[in-house]
C-alpha cells in the first residue's frame, strides 16, 4: 500500500505582508492555579481533550495527578473569558 504525503508551506515574502490580528473586545485572562489541584487538572484535561480524543490520562487516579503536579517546575494555567474557562495549559 502506498501512502500519499502532502507538504504545506506558509510563505511571507516581505515583513510588510504581516498584518497583526485585532485584539478581541473581551480578551481572555490567565490565572495560575496555585496551589495545584489534581481534580481541576483532571477536569480540564477531560473537557479540553474531549474533541481531540485525549484519552491517555482519563483513567488517572488522584495519586497519578499528584505525582505529575509535584514535578519541579510544573504549573497549571487557566484561561478565562467573561468569567468562564476557555482553555488551559500545563
Helices and strands as residue ranges (DSSP letters): G 15-17, E 29-32, H 38-49, G 50-52, H 62-69, E 77-81, E 84-89
